[in-house]
Amino acid sequence: MSYKKGHQYITVISDSKGGRVLEVGKDRTLSATEELLEKTFTNQQLDEMKVRLWRIMEIF
């Protein structure tokens, strides 16, 4: 998502099932994404997401 004509980007974490935005960050970088994930989710939730993503990647 860009805003204004300068094409500056943001990072958005959203709930795909609920259709709501959970958190928004200023940049579109790995460090900005990591900060948002750590701010939004507990370590247990992040570990559960990693397991789910790993299972998805095994299919491919």
N, C-alpha and C positions, 0 to 999 in steps of 0.2 A: 504494500500500500504506500503510495507516495502522497505527499502533501505539498501544496504550493508548486510553483514552476521550477524550483530548484532541485526537484527529485530527491528529497531527503527521505529516507526510509525508516520505518518503525518495525518493531517485533510485537506480534499479538499472540497471546495465549488464550484460546477459546475453548468452551465446552461444546463439542460438536453435537452432542445429543440434546443439550438444553438450549443451544443456539445463543449463548451469551458470552460476552468478553470477560475473561477472568483477570487479565493483566495486560498492560501495554508498556513497552519500553521505547526509549528514544532511538536506538540504533538497530541495525540489522547485522549484528556481528555475533560470533560465537560467544564471546564474553557477555554480551547483553542478554542473550538467550539463557545462558547458564545462570546469570543473576536472577532473571525472572522466574526460572524454574525453581530455584532455591527459595525464592521469596514466596512463591505461590503454593508449593507442595512440601510435605514433610519428607524426610529421608525414606521412610517406608513407602510412601506413595511413589516416589521416584524409582525405587527399586522394583516395585510392581510394574511400573510402566516399562522399565528396561526389559523385564522378563517377557512382557507381552510383545514388545517390539522385536525381541530376539526370536520369538516363536513365529512371528509374521515373516521375518527375514529368512527363516529356515525353509519356508515354502518356495522361495525363489531360489 
